[in-house]
Amino acid sequence: MKSVRVLEKSRDIDALALQFETQSVPAFGAAECLVEIASAAVNPSDVKAVLGFMPHAVWPRTPGRDYAGRVVDGPAALVGKAVWGSGGELGIRRDGTHARYLVVPAQSVREKPANLTMDEAGAVGVPFITAFEGLRRAGGAKAGDVVLVLGANGKVGQAAIQLATMAGATVIGVERSGQPYLGHANGQVRMIDASSARLDEVVRDATNGHGADIVYNTVGSPYFERANHAMAVRGTQIFISTIERPVPFDIFAFYRGQHTYVGIDTLALDAQAGAAILDTLLPAFERGMLKPFPVDGDHVFALDDAARAYQAVYRGAAQRVLLKP
């Protein structure tokens, strides 16, 4: 088999210490199964792990959290199944998906939607799991809610918009330029150009002063203050990332607004937790209410070219980046 191996952390994206190993098919236990990988997405968290920004990562290791493939050994009921999955421990505390084969707990293995290709299924993982978990922790988007998505054209932003519009919420997206919304949606998405407008005032005007019931802040600190002003009474703001750690925080406005903050770290969701979320999402993918990210051939890389795939993600590729053994 072939796999990507990170031998040691390197903060230089242009000088990654990658090694490509040819080794025997990995051993697995009675409660595990062996998956032959067909497609594995590259996430920003995979790149951060490679660069040494995950203090609990085990070295050396094979990176990668998301996958689609076929079960080639393990429990008889699973052998031959086309499957998909994602786990916060994969590529961090145990070898991950950027390899020819992956060993995972059998309880975490799920059949992929039949209407998704292997490449599409391998690219769903982290963005949809993150978006779903954030909205779940915020109480769930529902018809009548106003959902404000900051970083709307990022992959988590697009997944959040798909889920919120599927629930019937009114969705407003924010980007730093006048770019239109690029992803799939189940309803209209109004876009705000954050570089030329005070987003909180636009949101208030668009909602007759009500504000946003849920703010999905995929960017963090740059939008923090304005997002707080845009929140409705009893609104919730979800955080998954940030640029600056310290932010100005008006405690008075926070408690007078009866606001809630929700922090999401999907590294804490293992493959079994990810499987439970994919179970919930699967029917909507099968019905076409949720759509996979488009797969662009220019952003599909062989394992031998993993360094270029990581560099593309690090430099902010707009497309989903995939590795294929």
Protein Blocks (a to p, Z undefined) as FASTA:
>chain_A
ZZdddfbdcfbfklcccdddddddddddfkbccdddfbdcddfklmmmmnopafkbccdd
dedjbdcdddfbdcfklgopacddddfkgoklpccfbdfbdcddfklpccddfkbcfklm
mmmmmmmmmmmmmmmmnnpaaehiacddehklbmklmmmmmmmmmnopacddddfbfcdc
fbdcfbdcddddfklccfklmmmmmnnonopfbdcdfkbmmmmmmmmmmpcehiacddfb
dfblbdcddfklmmmnopacddddfklpcfklmmmmmmmmmmmmmnomaccddddfklcc
cfklmmmmmmmmmnopabdcdddZZ
